[in-house]
Amino acid sequence: MNLCMIAPRVSLSGGVTNWEKILSEELCRHREIKVYFINNASAKRPVDGGTMIYQVFHGSYVMFRAYFMLRWFVSKKNIDAVHMTTSGGLGFIRDNWLIRYLNKKGISCVYHIHFGRAAEYRTENGWKWKQLKKAVKNADCTIVIDKRTYHILKSESKKIEYVNNPINVKAFDRYKITNEHKVVYLGWIIKEKGIEELVQAFHMFNANEEYELELIGPGKKQYLDHIRSKYNMSHIHLLGELEHEQAMIRLAGASFFVLPSYTEGFPNVILEAMALHKPVIATNVGAIPQMLKGGAGILTNPKDISGLCNAMEILADSKKQEEMGRISYERVLEKYDIKKTFEKYRHIWKETMQK
């Protein structure tokens, strides 16, 4: 099989980027599949700054680059199927252009949605919703990573599959698991990730000053300054963006992991915490409720400061930490290991090729 992957390939961590790295490592073990990559990553992420004009012009460059690379692969490498990832937004314009080209060439296209904002787009009923519907209608198969998106798009698509994001669980065996009396957050430092609610809940929880809170991830200077000026930052550490290896070492020392986002798709960082035997506190958005089924974590509502504090108080019990950490590891090993997920991808590729 000659497979073309269209996905972001960058050195720093990120949801879709981590997914691409995990899948690429697994693909290297399957010599019967020849893979050709097209990088659709932007030079700057939203958290890095950049005006709308910059995003439009650079997005246009990425779109044309991807189009001409795809044409070259199709003409020279006898491509059987294309697996295209999307994070939505302006990327929909590129996606639909590439899907239309593949339709004309009769090449199967798998459209992989890596976000959980379909409900928001549908409510707005603007150009993003129209572009999303167009893409899933014309793709041969759409993959979604949460069940809510599956039900929203089911009637719009030719074929739709719910497939969880994977993780290579055994790759985490090399980390030393400790409990350093700290709470860890790992992700973008932006308001929509629930950072301010987390800071306030942590201070309520940490009245006896027994814990530290580490906030790991990139953020704009203006927002970081806002956090520092508005809130008491004692026992709270803004560590910035770390290389993935260093971030995992920090996470391996956590008492528990917290992700209080307002919206999510299928956050890989939760799988990473589970693979490190960590209990998880997260909001009940996107695929998170399915990820934490069976007692692998504690769910709270977005923007619920008291709920976050109560969840942290529950996990202050070392026996509860140990029990929930064991359950989370067992669940990630059983449900989310790359070897099981990869077989689902391979089945979809083969099936769409037979259209």
C-alpha positions as CSV (number, residue, x, y, z in Angstrom):
1,M,0.0,0.0,0.0
2,N,1.2,3.5,-0.9
3,L,-0.2,5.9,1.7
4,C,0.1,9.7,1.8
5,M,-0.2,11.3,5.2
6,I,-1.1,14.9,5.5
7,A,-0.4,16.0,9.1
8,P,1.6,18.5,11.1
9,R,5.3,17.5,11.6
10,V,7.0,19.9,14.1
11,S,9.6,19.4,16.8
12,L,7.4,20.7,19.7
13,S,4.5,18.9,21.4
14,G,0.9,19.3,20.4
15,G,-2.2,17.1,20.1
16,V,-2.1,16.3,16.4
17,T,1.7,16.4,16.4
18,N,2.0,13.8,19.1
19,W,-0.5,11.6,17.3
20,E,1.6,11.9,14.1
21,K,4.8,10.9,15.9
22,I,3.1,7.9,17.5
23,L,1.6,6.7,14.3
24,S,4.9,7.3,12.3
25,E,6.8,5.1,14.8
26,E,4.3,2.3,14.3
27,L,4.2,2.6,10.6
28,C,8.0,2.0,10.5
29,R,7.2,-1.5,11.8
30,H,5.0,-2.2,8.8
31,R,7.1,-2.5,5.7
32,E,4.1,-3.5,3.6
33,I,3.0,0.2,3.9
34,K,5.0,2.8,2.1
35,V,4.3,6.2,3.5
36,Y,4.8,9.7,2.0
37,F,4.4,12.7,4.3
38,I,3.1,16.2,3.6
39,N,3.6,18.6,6.5
40,N,0.6,20.9,6.9
41,A,1.9,22.6,10.1
42,S,1.9,26.4,10.3
43,A,5.1,28.2,11.2
44,K,3.2,29.8,14.1
45,R,0.6,28.4,16.4
46,P,-2.2,30.7,17.7
47,V,-0.4,30.8,21.1
48,D,2.7,32.1,19.5
49,G,1.0,35.2,18.2
50,G,0.6,36.5,14.7
51,T,-2.1,38.6,13.1
52,M,-5.1,37.4,11.1
53,I,-3.4,38.7,8.0
54,Y,-0.3,36.6,8.8
55,Q,-2.5,33.5,9.4
56,V,-4.3,34.0,6.1
57,F,-1.1,34.5,4.0
58,H,0.9,31.8,5.7
59,G,-2.1,29.5,5.5
60,S,-2.3,30.1,1.8
61,Y,1.4,29.2,1.5
62,V,0.8,25.9,3.4
63,M,-2.2,25.2,1.2
64,F,-0.4,25.6,-2.1
65,R,2.7,23.7,-0.8
66,A,0.5,20.8,0.2
67,Y,-1.4,20.8,-3.1
68,F,1.7,20.7,-5.3
69,M,3.4,18.1,-3.1
70,L,0.2,16.0,-3.3
71,R,0.1,16.3,-7.1
72,W,3.7,15.2,-7.3
73,F,3.1,12.2,-5.0
74,V,0.0,11.2,-7.0
75,S,1.8,11.4,-10.3
76,K,5.1,9.7,-9.3
77,K,4.3,7.4,-6.4
78,N,1.0,5.7,-7.3
79,I,-0.8,6.7,-4.1
80,D,-3.5,4.3,-3.0
81,A,-5.0,6.3,-0.2
82,V,-4.6,9.7,1.6
83,H,-5.0,10.2,5.3
84,M,-5.6,13.9,6.0
85,T,-5.7,15.4,9.5
86,T,-7.5,18.7,10.3
87,S,-7.7,21.0,13.3
88,G,-10.5,23.1,11.7
89,G,-10.6,26.9,11.3
90,L,-9.0,28.3,8.2
91,G,-7.6,24.8,7.5
92,F,-11.0,23.8,6.1
93,I,-10.4,25.8,2.9
94,R,-7.2,23.8,2.3
95,D,-8.9,20.6,3.2
96,N,-11.7,21.0,0.8
97,W,-9.4,21.9,-2.1
98,L,-7.3,18.8,-1.5
99,I,-10.3,16.6,-1.1
100,R,-11.8,17.9,-4.4
101,Y,-8.5,17.1,-6.2
102,L,-8.4,13.6,-4.8
103,N,-12.1,13.0,-5.8
104,K,-11.2,14.0,-9.4
105,K,-8.2,11.6,-9.4
106,G,-10.3,8.7,-7.9
107,I,-8.0,8.4,-4.9
108,S,-9.5,7.4,-1.6
109,C,-9.4,10.1,1.2
110,V,-9.7,9.5,4.9
111,Y,-10.5,12.8,6.7
112,H,-9.4,12.8,10.3
113,I,-11.0,15.4,12.6
114,H,-8.7,16.2,15.6
115,F,-11.0,18.7,17.4
116,G,-14.1,18.7,19.5
117,R,-15.7,21.9,18.2
118,A,-18.3,20.5,15.8
119,A,-21.2,21.4,18.1
120,E,-19.9,25.0,18.4
121,Y,-19.6,25.3,14.6
122,R,-23.1,23.9,14.1
123,T,-24.6,26.4,16.6
124,E,-22.8,29.3,14.9
125,N,-24.0,28.0,11.5
126,G,-21.3,30.1,9.8
127,W,-18.8,29.4,7.1
128,K,-16.8,26.9,9.3
129,W,-19.8,24.7,9.7
130,K,-20.5,24.8,5.9
131,Q,-16.9,24.0,5.1
132,L,-16.8,21.1,7.6
133,K,-20.0,19.6,6.2
134,K,-18.6,19.9,2.7
135,A,-15.4,18.1,3.7
136,V,-17.0,15.2,5.4
137,K,-19.5,14.8,2.6
138,N,-16.8,14.5,0.0
139,A,-14.3,12.4,1.9
140,D,-14.5,8.7,1.5
141,C,-14.3,8.2,5.3
142,T,-14.3,10.6,8.2
143,I,-12.6,9.6,11.4
144,V,-13.7,11.4,14.6
145,I,-12.1,11.2,18.1
146,D,-15.2,11.8,20.3
147,K,-18.7,10.4,20.2
148,R,-20.5,13.8,20.3
149,T,-18.8,14.8,17.0
150,Y,-19.7,11.3,15.6
151,H,-23.4,11.9,16.2
152,I,-23.3,15.5,14.9
153,L,-21.6,14.5,11.6
154,K,-23.1,11.0,11.1
155,S,-25.8,12.3,8.8
156,E,-23.5,14.5,6.9
157,S,-20.8,12.0,5.8
158,K,-20.5,9.1,3.4
159,K,-18.9,7.0,6.1
160,I,-17.8,7.9,9.6
161,E,-15.8,6.0,12.2
162,Y,-15.1,6.8,15.8
163,V,-11.5,5.9,16.6
164,N,-9.7,6.9,19.7
165,N,-6.2,8.5,19.6
166,P,-3.5,6.0,20.4
167,I,-0.4,5.9,22.7
168,N,2.6,3.7,22.9
169,V,2.2,2.6,26.5
170,K,5.4,0.7,26.7
171,A,7.4,3.8,25.7
172,F,6.6,5.2,29.2
173,D,8.1,2.3,31.1
174,R,11.5,4.1,31.1
175,Y,10.2,6.9,33.4
176,K,10.7,6.8,37.1
177,I,7.3,7.2,38.7
178,T,7.4,9.2,41.9
179,N,5.0,11.4,44.0
180,E,6.6,14.7,44.7
181,H,3.5,16.4,46.2
182,K,2.8,18.4,43.2
183,V,-0.1,19.0,40.8
184,V,0.8,19.2,37.1
185,Y,-1.0,20.9,34.2
186,L,0.5,20.4,30.7
187,G,-0.9,22.3,27.7
188,W,-1.3,25.8,26.3
189,I,-1.4,28.5,28.9
190,I,-4.5,30.3,27.6
191,K,-7.8,31.2,29.3
192,E,-9.8,28.6,27.4
193,K,-7.7,25.8,29.1
194,G,-9.2,26.8,32.5
195,I,-5.9,28.2,33.8
196,E,-7.4,30.8,36.0
197,E,-9.9,28.5,37.5
198,L,-7.1,26.0,38.2
199,V,-5.0,28.7,39.9
200,Q,-7.9,29.7,42.2
201,A,-8.9,26.1,43.0
202,F,-5.4,25.2,43.8
203,H,-5.1,28.0,46.4
204,M,-8.3,26.8,48.0
205,F,-7.0,23.2,48.0
206,N,-3.5,24.1,49.1
207,A,-4.3,26.1,52.3
208,N,-1.7,24.1,54.2
209,E,0.9,24.8,51.5
210,E,1.8,21.1,51.1
211,Y,1.7,21.0,47.3
212,E,3.2,22.8,44.3
213,L,1.5,23.5,41.1
214,E,3.5,23.3,37.8
215,L,2.0,24.9,34.7
216,I,3.9,23.5,31.7
217,G,3.3,24.9,28.2
218,P,3.6,27.9,25.9
219,G,1.7,31.1,26.4
220,K,1.7,34.7,25.2
221,K,3.6,37.1,27.3
222,Q,0.6,39.4,27.7
223,Y,-1.5,36.5,29.2
224,L,1.3,35.3,31.4
225,D,1.8,38.8,32.8
226,H,-2.0,39.0,33.4
227,I,-1.9,35.7,35.5
228,R,1.1,36.9,37.5
229,S,-0.4,40.3,38.3
230,K,-3.9,39.1,39.1
231,Y,-3.3,36.0,41.2
232,N,-1.1,34.9,44.1
233,M,1.6,32.8,42.5
234,S,3.1,31.3,45.7
235,H,3.7,27.6,45.2
236,I,2.7,28.0,41.5
237,H,5.4,27.7,38.8
238,L,5.0,28.8,35.2
239,L,7.7,26.5,33.5
240,G,7.0,27.5,29.9
241,E,7.2,25.1,27.0
242,L,9.5,22.1,27.6
243,E,10.8,19.4,25.3
244,H,8.5,16.4,25.4
245,E,11.0,14.3,27.3
246,Q,11.4,16.9,30.0
247,A,7.6,17.4,30.2
248,M,7.1,13.7,30.8
249,I,9.8,13.6,33.5
250,R,7.9,16.4,35.3
251,L,4.6,14.6,34.9
252,A,6.1,11.3,36.2
253,G,6.7,13.1,39.5
254,A,3.2,14.4,39.9
255,S,0.7,13.4,42.5
256,F,-2.0,13.9,39.9
257,F,-2.7,15.6,36.6
258,V,-5.3,18.3,36.0
259,L,-6.8,19.4,32.6
260,P,-9.6,21.9,33.2
261,S,-10.3,22.9,29.6
262,Y,-13.5,24.6,28.4
263,T,-13.4,22.4,25.2
264,E,-11.3,19.5,24.0
265,G,-11.2,16.8,21.4
266,F,-9.2,13.8,22.5
267,P,-6.3,15.2,24.5
268,N,-3.3,12.9,24.2
269,V,-1.8,14.4,27.4
270,I,-4.4,12.5,29.4
271,L,-3.3,9.2,27.9
272,E,0.3,10.2,28.8
273,A,-0.7,10.8,32.4
274,M,-2.5,7.5,32.5
275,A,0.5,5.7,31.0
276,L,2.5,7.2,33.9
277,H,0.1,5.7,36.5
278,K,-1.3,9.1,37.3
279,P,-4.9,9.8,38.4
280,V,-6.5,12.6,36.3
281,I,-8.9,15.4,37.0
282,A,-10.4,16.8,33.9
283,T,-13.6,18.5,32.6
284,N,-16.4,16.5,31.0
285,V,-15.9,17.8,27.5
286,G,-15.0,16.1,24.2
287,A,-13.8,12.5,24.5
288,I,-12.7,12.9,28.1
289,P,-15.7,11.2,29.8
290,Q,-15.0,8.1,27.7
291,M,-11.3,8.2,28.4
292,L,-11.8,8.3,32.1
293,K,-14.5,5.7,32.4
294,G,-14.3,3.1,35.1
295,G,-12.7,5.2,37.8
296,A,-9.6,6.3,35.9
297,G,-10.1,9.9,36.9
298,I,-12.5,12.6,38.3
299,L,-14.7,14.7,36.0
300,T,-15.7,18.3,36.7
301,N,-17.7,20.9,34.8
302,P,-15.8,23.6,32.9
303,K,-15.2,26.8,34.9
304,D,-16.2,25.0,38.2
305,I,-13.6,26.2,40.7
306,S,-15.3,24.5,43.7
307,G,-15.5,21.2,41.7
308,L,-11.8,21.4,40.9
309,C,-10.9,22.0,44.5
310,N,-13.1,19.1,45.7
311,A,-11.5,16.8,43.2
312,M,-8.0,17.7,44.4
313,E,-9.1,17.2,48.0
314,I,-10.2,13.7,47.1
315,L,-6.9,12.9,45.5
316,A,-4.9,14.3,48.5
317,D,-5.5,10.8,50.0
318,S,-2.5,8.8,49.0
319,K,-4.4,5.5,48.9
320,K,-6.9,7.1,46.5
321,Q,-4.1,8.4,44.4
322,E,-2.6,4.9,44.2
323,E,-5.9,3.2,43.5
324,M,-6.9,5.6,40.7
325,G,-3.4,5.6,39.2
326,R,-3.6,1.8,38.9
327,I,-7.0,1.9,37.3
328,S,-5.9,4.6,34.8
329,Y,-2.8,2.6,33.8
330,E,-4.9,-0.6,33.3
331,R,-7.4,1.3,31.2
332,V,-4.9,3.0,28.9
333,L,-3.1,-0.3,28.3
334,E,-6.4,-2.1,27.5
335,K,-8.1,0.5,25.4
336,Y,-5.6,2.9,23.9
337,D,-2.4,1.2,23.0
338,I,-1.2,2.0,19.5
339,K,-1.1,-1.7,18.3
340,K,-4.9,-1.9,18.7
341,T,-5.7,1.5,17.2
342,F,-3.3,0.9,14.3
343,E,-5.3,-2.1,13.2
344,K,-8.4,0.1,13.0
345,Y,-6.6,2.6,10.8
346,R,-5.3,-0.1,8.5
347,H,-8.8,-1.6,8.1
348,I,-10.2,1.9,7.2
349,W,-7.4,2.4,4.6
350,K,-8.0,-0.9,2.9
351,E,-11.8,-0.5,3.0
352,T,-11.7,3.0,1.4
353,M,-9.3,1.7,-1.3
354,Q,-12.0,-0.8,-2.4
355,K,-14.6,1.9,-3.1
